[in-house]
Amino acid sequence: MNPRLRRIAATTATAALALSGPVTATPAQAKPEKCPTLNVSEGWYGDNRARLQQLVDTHCGDKSTDRPVAVFDWDNTVIKNDVGDATLFWLLRNNRIRPPENDDWTTTSRHLTPDAATALRAACPTGVRTLPTATDTRCADEILSVYAEGATTTGGEAFTGFDHRRMEPQYAWLAQLLRGWTTRQIASFAEAARTENLAAPVGAEQPVGTRKVTGWVRYYDQQRDLVRTLQKAGFDVWIVSASPEPVVDVWAAGVGVKPSHALGIRNTTEHGRLTARLKGCGSVPDGADEMITYIDGKRCWINQEIFGVRGPAAERVQPASRRQVFAAGDSDTDISFLRDATGLRLVLNRNKNEVMCRAYDNSDGRWLVNPMFIEPKKRRVSPYPCATTGYTAADGTAEPVRRSDGSVVPDQWDSVSGS
């Protein structure tokens, strides 16, 4: 995917929105005659739909040089459940994971612990073209445990030595397990998993190894409607996900987002096939495997690929004129690019600490909280621990959540939920 090099000048509408108070509908801000409107009303909480519509109306027909940018997380934001999970489950059920190079599992991830490498080698056969995980439940169980729990089946730590604001090695490991396949082959795997998961009834489970795992995915009608409405209004709409990019490309087509506008974890390639090494961003070179599209890494990839910012500068917050107007997410993994949005920030409530602390604190009035559109989480019975442990530092330490001015966000009670 070629990066878009953009010359961005702040438009009058964007500047007014960025500097004003919370976005609320008023007679003075009447919708232009030909602006598209959101069609789906069910599932939106409070005045969220009205505020989103006003964002559309504010930027509809903007004649400036550069279109306003909207960025959506993917898993559990635009869809219910996780396409990375769905893909791994399909790979395991269909014998599509290749053994590691030289049968050495440490080659699959720089952050894999010796304990995990030993456990995987003991559980999985060597000297095979692909691992027989459809029938070899011991091998399937070990891979699934390392990916899903970040631990071996005996409880040993699976990953270590990474920046917790830039890297989630469990997510990265899925991309690294795609080693040896072409992008086209991976797309075919993702398409097969997509077909199965969309056809399965809500709540379905599927067997992987000796376990039962989630077996269904659904697009959110509300988010598909929002994406398409923003596109019709002239927004430049992007997806950024911590799932492998070839997988996200397949799924994003279902909401009308082309592969050129979908960002995910990228592998390096050799002779047309993916390697276990990852593309870098900002100051992180290709192959270092130290930054993926995760928390601060999402900011870097957005700055680099959407706004054309190169080098270490891509890791930093950009001027308002070089940031997305709208962002949507559901998890702490999205917090950096959500905070960067200058207009509105939509959060689907999955009871995640940092993102809910900041969304409920709503210090600038631009945060919207909505229950998940399918199977919303119940209201949390205790407050989010914002003032003590809501923030995860780069070294993994739990710290207070702080505003931009350094002040501590007080604990927040859950108020927007399914019940």
Order of alpha helices (4+ residues) and beta strands (2+ residues): alpha-alpha-beta-beta-alpha-alpha-alpha-alpha-alpha-beta-beta-beta-alpha-beta-alpha-beta-beta-beta-alpha-beta-alpha-beta-alpha-beta-beta-beta
